[in-house]
Amino acid sequence: MTAALLAARARSRRRVGLAGAALTAAVVLAFLATVSLGDYPIPPGDLLTSLVGAGPARVEFVVTRLHLPRALAGVAVGAALGLAGAVFQRLLRNPLASPDVIGVGAGASAAAVTAFTVFGLSGFGVSAAAVVGAAGAAALIVVLARRGATGGGLHGVRFVLIGVGIGSALLAVVSWLMTTASLTTAQQTLLWLTGSLNGVTWAGTTPLLVAVAVLVPLALVAARALPRLELGDEAAAALGLPVERARLALLAVGVLLVAAAVAVAGPVSFVALVSGPVAARLAGPGRASLPHAALVGAVLVLVADLVARHLLGDVPLPVGVVTGVVGAPYLLWLLARARTRGVS
C-alpha cells in the first residue's frame, strides 16, 4: 500500500513538472512571437541583441518601446486573471465562480468607466478607480452572500448568484454611462470594455508588473489553506485553520489580481473562467495546479492577442474579441454538462 502511494505521488509530481515545463515553453514562444511580429517584423538575431541593448537603434526602439511593453502586459494580465480565476473557483468550489462572471470585473469596469466618462480621468486615475470598484463590488457580494446564509459562511452557489445579479446591475450602469457620453468617449470606452492591449505603454505595464510580482506569491502562500477549506468550515476549524481569515485573504488577493489586470487591459473576458480547469486537466486537480493556471492565462492572452492582431484582417482587434470567441462556447458547454449531471 505504501509503495503504491509513493508511486502515485511520484507520477503526480512528474505530471505537474511536465505540465509546468510545457506551459512555460509555450509562454516563452508566445512572448517571443509577440515581441518579434508586427508592422515592422524583427529577425530573431536582431531581437535577441535588442533585448540585451546591443541591437540597431531603430530595431531597439521598436522592440523596447513598442513591442516589449505589450508582450509583458499580456503575460502579466493573463497570469493575474488565470490565477485569480483558479483561486475563486477552488475557494467557492464552483466552476462558474470566475471574477468576470460573479461581478468583480464588472465592479472594476463600472468604476473605471465612471472615472473616464464622468470625471474625465485617464491613466493612473482610471487604474485606481478600477481597483476601488473591484474591491467595492467584492465586499458587497461578500456581505450579501453572508446575510441569511447558514452559519454566516460563504457558499459557492449563493455567492455566484448574488455576484451575477450585482454584475448585471453594474453593467447596466456602464451602459447608461456610455449612452450619455459623447460619441468619441463612448467609442474609447467600448474598446476598453472589450479588453485590449492596443496602446499599452511602459507607464501602464510597469505598475502591473510590480503588482503581479507581489500578488502572485501572496496568492500562492494564501492558497496553502485551500485543501483544508475544501473539507468544510467545521473540519478546517478543527484542524486549526482560522477559516474566515484564510477565506478573506484569498478573496482579497484574488480581487487585487483582477483589479490590476483590468486597470491596464480592461475586462478581458473568459480568461479567468477557462484557465483553472485547463490547468487542472494538465497538471491534475489540487493546489499544485494554481501556478499552471497563471501560465495558462498568460498563454491564452498572448496567443489571443497574436490572432487578433495578425490573423483576423488588416485592422488589429482587441484581444477580448478572441478570448470571448473561445470562452463563450466553453461557458455554454459547462452549463450544459452541469444540467446533464443534475447540478444546480
HELIX and SHEET records of a PDB file:
HELIX    1   1 THR A    2  SER A   36  1                                  35    
HELIX    2   2 PRO A   44  LEU A   51  1                                   8    
HELIX    3   3 ALA A   57  PHE A   61  1                                   5    
HELIX    4   4 VAL A   62  HIS A   67  3                                   6    
HELIX    5   5 LEU A   68  LEU A   92  1                                  25    
HELIX    6   6 VAL A  104  THR A  117  1                                  14    
HELIX    7   7 PHE A  124  ARG A  146  1                                  23    
HELIX    8   8 THR A  150  GLY A  152  5                                   3    
HELIX    9   9 GLY A  156  THR A  180  1                                  25    
HELIX   10  10 LEU A  183  THR A  194  1                                  12    
HELIX   11  11 TRP A  202  ALA A  222  1                                  21    
HELIX   12  12 ALA A  223  ALA A  225  5                                   3    
HELIX   13  13 LEU A  226  LEU A  229  1                                   4    
HELIX   14  14 ASP A  233  ALA A  238  1                                   6    
HELIX   15  15 VAL A  243  ALA A  265  1                                  23    
HELIX   16  16 VAL A  271  ALA A  283  1                                  13    
HELIX   17  17 ARG A  287  SER A  289  5                                   3    
HELIX   18  18 LEU A  290  HIS A  310  1                                  21    
HELIX   19  19 VAL A  319  THR A  340  1                                  22    
END                                                                             
